[in-house]
Amino acid sequence: QVQLVESGGGLVQAGASLRLSCAASGGTFGIVAMGWFRQAPGKEREFIAGISWSGGATYYAASVKGRFTISRDNAKNTVYLQMNGLKPDDTAVYYCNARTGPLSYWGQGTQVTVSS
């Protein structure tokens, strides 16, 4: 079992920056990748960014590439999402995800609201 706790969400104006954090605990030795997803009201949950836990390879959705940066601190079992140039369309609940082979774990989510 892996427990994930997100933090860092909030209400900001368009153009601002936020950094989300996700701390993993429990069976972290088995984590192979972590990532961020988001879900806006009335929409499906979508992939935003992912990072390989060993090699650090990163992956981004086209909608955030160039504005968001995912990083990790293996020693702290924490993954970050630096979000720059936020837009009202980025408003959503942001969820952290961790994969340990075939299993997938989710955090409780953190709200990000971007006003115009």
Backbone as CSV, one residue per row, in Angstrom:
resi,resn,N_x,N_y,N_z,CA_x,CA_y,CA_z,C_x,C_y,C_z
1,GLN,0.833,-1.198,0.000,0.000,0.000,0.000,0.863,1.242,0.000
2,VAL,0.464,2.193,-0.822,1.143,3.486,-0.878,0.126,4.568,-0.532
3,GLN,0.483,5.439,0.381,-0.368,6.573,0.723,0.235,7.833,0.100
4,LEU,-0.634,8.651,-0.472,-0.208,9.874,-1.139,-0.943,11.064,-0.542
5,VAL,-0.201,12.112,-0.236,-0.797,13.325,0.312,-0.332,14.516,-0.513
6,GLU,-1.294,15.174,-1.149,-0.987,16.350,-1.968,-1.121,17.622,-1.141
7,SER,-0.415,18.649,-1.570,-0.534,19.966,-0.963,-0.111,21.013,-1.984
8,GLY,-0.470,22.263,-1.701,-0.004,23.359,-2.544,-1.040,23.996,-3.433
9,GLY,-2.251,23.470,-3.451,-3.279,24.077,-4.283,-3.733,25.414,-3.719
10,GLY,-4.570,26.093,-4.481,-5.089,27.367,-4.005,-5.763,28.153,-5.096
11,LEU,-6.087,29.394,-4.773,-6.743,30.314,-5.700,-5.714,31.358,-6.131
12,VAL,-5.508,31.453,-7.434,-4.552,32.423,-7.971,-5.158,33.113,-9.180
13,GLN,-4.515,34.194,-9.584,-4.942,34.892,-10.792,-4.228,34.320,-12.013
14,ALA,-4.807,34.533,-13.157,-4.189,34.085,-14.406,-2.782,34.649,-14.524
15,GLY,-1.859,33.796,-14.965,-0.474,34.195,-15.108,0.397,33.860,-13.911
16,ALA,-0.237,33.524,-12.805,0.511,33.226,-11.583,1.109,31.821,-11.634
17,SER,1.868,31.509,-10.590,2.499,30.196,-10.466,2.088,29.527,-9.163
18,LEU,2.098,28.217,-9.180,1.867,27.411,-7.990,2.766,26.192,-8.065
19,ARG,3.134,25.663,-6.900,3.866,24.408,-6.875,3.091,23.420,-6.012
20,LEU,2.739,22.305,-6.623,2.076,21.224,-5.904,3.123,20.211,-5.438
21,SER,2.845,19.646,-4.281,3.717,18.600,-3.750,2.884,17.358,-3.471
22,CYS,3.513,16.207,-3.583,2.856,14.938,-3.276,3.853,14.056,-2.531
23,ALA,3.563,13.812,-1.282,4.445,12.983,-0.460,3.894,11.569,-0.397
24,ALA,4.747,10.612,-0.705,4.360,9.201,-0.677,4.901,8.533,0.575
25,SER,4.128,7.611,1.124,4.557,6.840,2.282,4.006,5.427,2.161
26,GLY,4.511,4.544,2.989,4.061,3.158,2.938,4.991,2.340,2.060
27,GLY,4.473,1.632,1.105,5.255,0.761,0.223,5.950,1.492,-0.893
28,THR,6.717,2.513,-0.557,7.322,3.353,-1.588,8.454,2.663,-2.343
29,PHE,8.997,1.580,-1.780,10.102,0.895,-2.431,9.705,0.330,-3.783
30,GLY,8.390,0.125,-3.978,7.907,-0.476,-5.218,7.479,0.508,-6.287
31,ILE,7.596,1.796,-5.996,7.130,2.805,-6.952,8.007,2.802,-8.201
32,VAL,7.388,2.752,-9.364,8.116,2.808,-10.624,7.895,4.133,-11.341
33,ALA,6.793,4.787,-11.056,6.513,6.068,-11.695,5.482,6.819,-10.867
34,MET,5.530,8.134,-10.952,4.523,8.971,-10.319,4.071,10.014,-11.322
35,GLY,2.894,10.538,-11.082,2.379,11.512,-12.027,1.285,12.363,-11.433
36,TRP,0.859,13.320,-12.227,-0.220,14.216,-11.849,-1.332,14.124,-12.896
37,PHE,-2.549,14.098,-12.401,-3.740,14.143,-13.231,-4.600,15.290,-12.715
38,ARG,-5.574,15.694,-13.515,-6.510,16.706,-13.031,-7.904,16.409,-13.569
39,GLN,-8.878,16.904,-12.831,-10.267,16.710,-13.231,-11.028,18.006,-13.005
40,ALA,-11.511,18.568,-14.091,-12.321,19.772,-14.028,-13.796,19.379,-13.905
41,PRO,-14.637,20.267,-13.400,-16.066,19.947,-13.247,-16.679,19.513,-14.571
42,GLY,-17.356,18.383,-14.550,-18.035,17.895,-15.733,-17.139,17.241,-16.760
43,LYS,-15.865,17.098,-16.432,-14.923,16.499,-17.379,-14.280,15.252,-16.780
44,GLU,-13.699,14.443,-17.644,-13.003,13.256,-17.175,-11.626,13.623,-16.620
45,ARG,-11.132,12.751,-15.759,-9.789,12.948,-15.237,-8.790,12.782,-16.379
46,GLU,-7.817,13.705,-16.451,-6.853,13.652,-17.547,-5.421,13.658,-17.034
47,PHE,-4.556,13.002,-17.777,-3.133,12.970,-17.459,-2.515,14.336,-17.724
48,ILE,-1.640,14.775,-16.791,-0.954,16.047,-16.946,0.538,15.852,-17.124
49,ALA,1.142,15.109,-16.216,2.590,14.937,-16.257,2.966,13.680,-15.498
50,GLY,4.055,13.049,-15.923,4.539,11.849,-15.263,6.055,11.823,-15.221
51,ILE,6.585,11.064,-14.267,8.031,10.962,-14.122,8.409,9.556,-13.707
52,SER,9.427,9.021,-14.356,9.964,7.723,-13.979,10.712,7.851,-12.655
53,TRP,10.477,6.921,-11.756,11.074,7.043,-10.441,12.576,6.749,-10.440
54,SER,13.035,5.923,-11.337,14.456,5.583,-11.365,15.235,6.526,-12.265
55,GLY,14.937,6.540,-13.538,15.696,7.344,-14.487,15.303,8.798,-14.566
56,GLY,14.112,9.128,-14.081,13.690,10.525,-14.095,13.146,11.012,-15.416
57,ALA,12.859,10.131,-16.346,12.253,10.558,-17.612,10.910,11.211,-17.330
58,THR,10.610,12.284,-18.056,9.371,13.020,-17.815,8.476,13.009,-19.046
59,TYR,7.203,13.145,-18.797,6.193,13.124,-19.847,5.147,14.178,-19.518
60,TYR,4.651,14.856,-20.561,3.687,15.927,-20.352,2.541,15.851,-21.356
61,ALA,1.385,16.288,-20.912,0.281,16.495,-21.838,0.578,17.742,-22.662
62,ALA,0.089,17.768,-23.880,0.346,18.904,-24.764,-0.169,20.214,-24.175
63,SER,-1.251,20.118,-23.408,-1.879,21.317,-22.869,-1.026,22.034,-21.823
64,VAL,-0.057,21.346,-21.236,0.743,21.962,-20.175,2.226,21.998,-20.495
65,LYS,2.633,21.356,-21.574,4.053,21.301,-21.912,4.597,22.706,-22.122
66,GLY,5.720,22.976,-21.477,6.321,24.301,-21.550,5.898,25.219,-20.432
67,ARG,4.816,24.884,-19.737,4.350,25.697,-18.608,4.517,24.963,-17.279
68,PHE,4.320,23.658,-17.282,4.401,22.855,-16.056,5.673,22.015,-16.086
69,THR,6.247,21.802,-14.904,7.441,20.968,-14.780,7.258,19.999,-13.624
70,ILE,7.437,18.724,-13.908,7.360,17.703,-12.859,8.777,17.342,-12.436
71,SER,8.959,17.138,-11.146,10.267,16.741,-10.628,10.055,15.837,-9.424
72,ARG,11.120,15.226,-8.984,10.993,14.302,-7.860,12.173,14.446,-6.931
73,ASP,11.968,14.064,-5.683,13.033,13.970,-4.683,12.909,12.570,-4.109
74,ASN,13.727,11.674,-4.615,13.626,10.277,-4.194,13.876,10.110,-2.700
75,ALA,14.768,10.898,-2.161,15.089,10.784,-0.731,13.880,11.120,0.136
76,LYS,13.055,12.022,-0.350,11.868,12.436,0.405,10.606,11.734,-0.083
77,ASN,10.747,10.875,-1.095,9.581,10.203,-1.684,8.495,11.218,-2.056
78,THR,8.931,12.282,-2.677,8.027,13.387,-2.995,8.165,13.767,-4.464
79,VAL,7.035,14.042,-5.077,7.014,14.536,-6.441,6.374,15.917,-6.431
80,TYR,6.870,16.775,-7.313,6.409,18.152,-7.369,5.849,18.460,-8.758
81,LEU,4.968,19.436,-8.806,4.490,19.952,-10.077,4.563,21.471,-10.006
82,GLN,5.531,22.030,-10.698,5.660,23.472,-10.786,4.795,23.947,-11.937
83,MET,3.851,24.818,-11.630,2.908,25.300,-12.637,3.103,26.792,-12.827
84,ASN,3.533,27.175,-14.011,3.740,28.573,-14.353,2.745,29.009,-15.426
85,GLY,2.516,30.287,-15.507,1.611,30.793,-16.528,0.232,30.185,-16.456
86,LEU,-0.315,30.096,-15.253,-1.606,29.433,-15.081,-2.721,30.173,-15.819
87,LYS,-3.635,29.384,-16.347,-4.778,29.896,-17.099,-6.068,29.455,-16.421
88,PRO,-7.168,30.178,-16.656,-8.449,29.726,-16.083,-8.788,28.281,-16.468
89,ASP,-8.378,27.829,-17.652,-8.637,26.454,-18.072,-7.879,25.426,-17.237
90,ASP,-6.911,25.876,-16.457,-6.180,24.952,-15.588,-6.936,24.673,-14.292
91,THR,-8.058,25.351,-14.083,-8.856,25.140,-12.874,-9.359,23.705,-12.826
92,ALA,-9.045,23.022,-11.735,-9.408,21.609,-11.592,-8.955,21.120,-10.221
93,VAL,-9.375,19.910,-9.904,-8.787,19.200,-8.770,-7.622,18.394,-9.315
94,TYR,-6.467,18.581,-8.705,-5.252,17.916,-9.151,-4.965,16.715,-8.256
95,TYR,-4.738,15.571,-8.894,-4.513,14.322,-8.174,-3.115,13.782,-8.445
96,CYS,-2.497,13.305,-7.405,-1.214,12.626,-7.517,-1.467,11.134,-7.711
97,ASN,-0.630,10.509,-8.508,-0.757,9.081,-8.781,0.600,8.408,-8.644
98,ALA,0.596,7.220,-8.102,1.829,6.429,-8.015,1.544,5.025,-8.536
99,ARG,2.475,4.506,-9.302,2.332,3.149,-9.836,3.432,2.248,-9.292
100,THR,2.996,1.066,-8.863,3.939,0.044,-8.428,3.654,-1.190,-9.253
101,GLY,4.170,-1.230,-10.468,3.856,-2.339,-11.352,2.409,-2.249,-11.778
102,PRO,1.615,-3.270,-11.484,0.225,-3.262,-11.950,-0.727,-2.437,-11.072
103,LEU,-0.267,-2.007,-9.916,-1.126,-1.296,-8.995,-0.952,0.210,-9.138
104,SER,-2.061,0.921,-8.905,-2.075,2.366,-9.027,-2.732,2.962,-7.790
105,TYR,-2.124,4.005,-7.263,-2.619,4.648,-6.053,-2.880,6.121,-6.336
106,TRP,-3.872,6.665,-5.608,-4.279,8.051,-5.810,-4.275,8.813,-4.497
107,GLY,-3.936,10.088,-4.588,-4.099,10.972,-3.450,-5.526,11.482,-3.395
108,GLN,-5.788,12.330,-2.388,-7.148,12.816,-2.186,-7.487,13.992,-3.076
109,GLY,-6.465,14.589,-3.693,-6.683,15.713,-4.590,-6.517,17.053,-3.901
110,THR,-6.098,18.036,-4.673,-5.969,19.406,-4.176,-6.535,20.349,-5.227
111,GLN,-7.335,21.301,-4.776,-8.036,22.200,-5.691,-7.124,23.321,-6.159
112,VAL,-7.106,23.534,-7.463,-6.419,24.679,-8.056,-7.472,25.489,-8.811
113,THR,-7.601,26.750,-8.445,-8.566,27.633,-9.092,-7.828,28.849,-9.633
114,VAL,-7.996,29.096,-10.931,-7.321,30.212,-11.580,-8.381,31.200,-12.056
115,SER,-8.331,32.390,-11.519,-9.306,33.418,-11.905,-8.756,34.259,-13.050
116,SER,-9.677,34.767,-13.851,-9.262,35.577,-15.021,-9.162,37.040,-14.680
